[in-house]
Every structure is written in structure tokens, then in C-alpha cells.
Amino acid sequence: MRYGFVIDHNRCIGCHACTVACKDEHRVPVGVFRTWVKYIEKGEFPNTSRHFGVMRCNHCDEAPCVEICPTSALFRRDDGIVDFDNSRCIGCKSCMQACPYDALYIDPDTHTAAKCNFCAHRIELELEPACVVVCPTRAIIAGDLDDPSSPIAQIVATQKVATRKPYKGTRPKLFYTGIEGDFLQPAMMEAQASHLFAEHNPAANPNLLGTPGSDRKVPGAARVVYDVAHPQPWGEIPALYLWTKSIAAGLLIVAAVLMFSKDLAAADAIVPTVLGPMAAIAFLAVTTILLIADLDRPDRFYFILTKPNRRSWLVWGTWILIVYGILAMGWVGFALFTRGVPRILTALAAVAGAAAAGYSAFLFAQGKGRDLWQSPLFLWHLIVQAAVAGAASMILIAATVGVQLVGLIPDGGREIIRLLDPILGAAIAVSILMILGEIFLPPFSTDVERATDLIARGRLRARFWYGVILIGGLIPLALLWFGSANNASRPAVDILAAVLALAGLFVFEEIWITAGQAPPLS
């Protein structure tokens, strides 16, 4: 048994009865929707046409929201309905990034995710969903797709039907007949400054493509004249979380490289063996706080450990960070209370650091709704970013904390900084190449093309070219080169290079989060 929907747009009159019935049946709060009707117009007056599209959850057989949900709050029932249990939801909003159809939202009353659940409570009583009952033209048909005698199975078998974004591999079970093709391709639609019953305010979300005044225009595109709001789920905190995690992971990676590559004098070894790992633990703690703070239900953060979905990279990432923290504390313990850090512990900590830096690439890849985040370079770029963050942070530790506060490095940290300079320079150079590759390699989809246009030529271009490439990349490289040629001013120059590299890294994380969410999903 696999329940599904067919929506016949040859019959749909755009009356919104399905929206109202759904809201009433499930007490859906004002401002959010489980099902909604979208209007588009095509052509120029007087030769224009208006089309309706009913949007909702597709109850996918391979639902990406189920895969990414860290606490199994979303699950696929035996009858094919994708349902949810809001008592398990932690409000991480990852399901909203995974869904290619804009079907999920955060309930403003419960602060948990919600969506169409096929009126499962009615199905269990052998009743039809509320939207099916109320539709005046019987444009919505629900039933068992595996029953050849059911009306829905016969329609799918004998008529021309279409689904939204079948290339995503989600195997959606919401089928359309008679729908205008532009509804199936959000990139072919453009929003207008005024809707039927409201004015649109692009300043509320200026980076969202498809809003009035956006950078990308599509010749002949349909005009969106009625829609519901689809805010970007992730904001500043995830970008800051990626930045602090890069520092935490990179510090032990760089410390391991230093300890394996050269025998350091006792005065210099204090930075990679003690101060760097202690800073890594501090930034790991900050990362954990940010991760919890970004949840809409932070009181349930421990559900990731007590009710884990082992397919979710949010869960795997949590375990990786825990292991990394244990290894970092063990490193500091050995450094403080024994003669040295065992080489096996050093190697394991470096591997765990790379895993802590890189797991986010797999998490972002589970966000199937966001094509930009599917970049095959992102894993390696995150590891390189960790090297940038680790080397820059350790330079700051050696030149400031180790000298001024602790007083353990009598030569001003010049020797350890001299060893860190080539690591930071090489990491910045590789990072710049990877960034340019991610932006300018041929895009595999229209959404990637639109997102990279937003970065390189659109509203984010100043932050990208000046903040990331120039201030965060080329200037630090020039300063490192100048410092190597002028040892007298080297510590001050290196401090500036490290600060700028860290600043550029944060700006990139912010841009990557913003641009990835810019192309419309519905």
C-alpha cells in the first residue's frame, strides 16, 4: 500500500478551499501552510493567462527529510505516508533544507517542524483527507497507488502525469495532470513587487532569488502573482558555527603537523602541545553552544543522543565532535601531566580533526533542496579551511597569548610563527583555488548557476570579491610574503595576516549559507 495524490489542474479553479480545510483540520497557525495555491500569469496584456498550482508535501518514497532528521521525528509509515512526531522534533530546520519542494515549516506555536501528513488520522478511520472532501471540483484525488483498481492508480497508469523535480531521486507521490509546466520549474518563475492582495517587500530577504529586483532575469518567465512566504531557514548562527568548528578542528590538525614534522624546542613546543589544544577545546565548546542555540527547541538538544537517527549526518557529526573533544582533552592531559603527547594520540586527534571539519559536507549534501551545497569540492574545501583557521589561530596564540600573557616564549614566538607561515600561506592559496572552482566550474543545474551568479555578479559580489578573495586571501598572502622578506616586522605582519584570513573565512561561510538558500524551491 502506498498512498498518494493526483491533482487535476484541468479542474482546479484556485479557490483555496483545500488550504482553508487543511488549516481548520490541523489548526495550522496564521502565516504557515501545509497546502497552498500559487498563482502565476503569462503573456502581456491583453493576451494573458492565469494558472493555478497546488503545492504541498509529495510524500516521497525516498524522502530526504526522513533521512536527515536527527531524531526520527519524520518517518515513512508502512502505507507510504510521510508523517511526523513533533514530540521528538528539536527544531534544527535541516528537514527544510532537505525537502526540494518547500513542504516543511516551523510551527510558530510549538517551534517544531510540521507539514502535510495526508490527514493520517482520517485515513486510519477510512476517511479521505480534508482537502479531498472539500474540493468543489474533485480536482484532488487521493488513494492507494498500489491498488490497480483505485481511481488514482488508473489515472497515473493511463493519463499524462508529471511530478516536481523527479531528478532529485525522491520518488514523489504527488502527481499533476494539466499543470502549467512552469510550476514544475521554479527557476522559470519570477516574483512581482505587488501580489493580488499584498505588496511584496524585497528588503525582508534581499538575497532570495525570484524576489522583485533580483539579479537573475529569465526571458519569458511566468510572473508569480500570489504565493506564500518561504523564509531562509538558516541564518548567521550556522555560518558562525562552521567558522568556530573550522578553528577548533584546524588547531589540532596544524599542531599534529608541527609535532610530526620538526622537533621543537621546549619554549616553542608549548604552543602546539598545550596552548593550541586548549584553544581547540574552547572553540569546540563555543561550537556546541552555537549548535544548541540555533535549535528552535534547544531544551531537546539531547534527543540527538537519546533518540538518534543513524542515517542523519547531524547525528554522525555530533558523535564525531564528542570523540574529537575527548581526544583533545586527552592531548592536553598528557601534555600537562606527563613527558609528552603519544604519537598515536597525535595522529588520532589529527584524523578526528579532519572528520570534525569535513562532516558538514555530508550534512549539507543531505540538504537535497539546495543544489549549491552538493559541490564535490566542499568536503576537501572544509578540510583546507580548517588548515587556514588552525594555522591563523595558532599564529595569534603564539604571538599574543604565548608571549604577552603566559610569557613562555621568550623570542616573541618568531620560531613557531616561522614554521606556521608556509602552512597558512599554502592553505590560503589552495582555499582560493577551491573557492574559484566551486564558483566558476560549469554548474550542473540552473539553481547552482543562479546561486553562483548571486555570489560572483549579484548582490553578494562585493562581500565575495573584497571580503573573501581580496581581504581574506590575496592580502594575507602578500603580508606573509612581506613578512618572510622583512623579519624585523614579522610578528605584527603575521598577526594582521592571520586576522584577515580568519575574517575572510567567516565571510565565505556566510555567503555560502546565504547563496545556497537563494534559489526558490517552489
Steps between C-alpha positions, in 0.01 A plus 500: 500500500631843401273798543545788257330803349400601149407865447312568177567858398254471214241508779670728760340845525744645753236543770730424798241267654772238549719753683217607730388143572858397581546794735175424678561125525848536647472840673783631283612843633474821299800557273590136430338244271489125444334546162472817300394625157749696294397730212711588198423711195650479152499725196438873460171686518258434341636156409553363850415181684483407867587155635463335839733256670422310821819454701553259790703207631572234236514208750811373328592132507864612544426800718816705567336663803474157664866427431636826640275532808736430794232371738268307264227756561420455130431144389344304214208281602432157354220650291740747334391808692788717622387600848661684789514487878546850636576362847841388364579808289786724616435775246832470317335598168716252307187337356410834340837497320460138392152538350518612134133608510474760782256268675623545857477793737563579866177527694511835683301357793691177566835604346518161331488396135166420338355419158217319324461154650231379258246542783632171636252510788216503245658228286510272803122548531460422126416863426646713223735794574324825579621669181353222286160521669472878466625545141191620304619367163655172620837621374681318782501121489658295778540126524717189484743508208565127539132409451443471123126543548528832686416821308840651576689195369292501182568870441874459549501193272292643215547877498792733451617595849794701625689529828714778643877455472510123433875535434552544875441127541237546772232294317219747578141375526329828415401488132365785289289496188438809290743716697682787332859383454653805667364383835732201477802727438530773766792654311255592222290718733562854621334679789341842461503804727123478547279196551125468473439594861833632626818687422828307495790634706830380345694670782371229735719245321713679237718198419211273403497442125161535341414810706432832326821665395704181525809472285397215274234563235349221289360608160138394466477392864160467665411772748422380853199706610394302807711283729579437867819596679797262495770646728858377500521252791868553585655838577805640679539229766575209262763715327658585836475134601693392188765764576556405863501131407770566239715665767439222753579225247789679333695568818571133568557422131767771478641407842542139382675615182746705704571222748555238229706722270756653737647460847406822674687666784316488831417871486345465153332164561272654761282645222410181307507270802309704759367841394370394157312193629355702789371756250358215289299380801375856561386547139342155503298609803394817318402290197282279720331803654429645154361169376258485793412871476391459136238238591141616528467252788839526675351330806494179296858508369583176682248313279781477242671258739198331656280467188750495214428436134823334390447600137523870587834676476387728781524193724831384353636853534402510867681173567806619309514822703471303824787268400706798390440674832608190694820470296574872543459476877719191505763690302499786753508256791807319366670832421445638851555195716742273311817537299325544170206419274511144354540502124203267455280751687638781285414308181152403622425860600605625157274246327213592732566867424470435127177309564365782719578753229370291211182333625301815424548429129298178538238681708465773236482233229196355680339841447380388157292811455815712472697420188795730576579293808539184293845614379747209483777738610331600824640217715859576404437871523380465859819315592712766331299769681581324827869521411462874433312553827736282703820660370363854534372436852827343609694800368279725711551276803878493455530875441258618767393250766827309515713814516295763677286303743691182572852623437615154397645591158791739560584558133157652429378182334708563188616139458157342527352774280772436243386138483132597480540756220538252211212289633269802509619629162455164327158447657379847394622447143328161470185642659483782244537250215225281644267796549550612141445142386174473691380829354621478141502131407210416263184475716306173498162670547322831453483549876879473528540746215266749666667464840852546362379799295373651824846455652721606208284760326194564716417648837775308679778595260655776716522272804641223284762684295608746770425309820599146398742521208679830568490559876481136604732358234729717289591756766596233759713327236673829422555570871649155556737553210595844632552360848735231374708767325505735800552310823520816710128570463395141463285437813276803439463416131420138577237600755329719242515223237349251743218735603412577137507131404258415782273791406492391135419146607196617697376715210522200267299280738233769518487538121486123445206461739313797351554422131415132543155593628435770241350304205126440559384142559135541402 
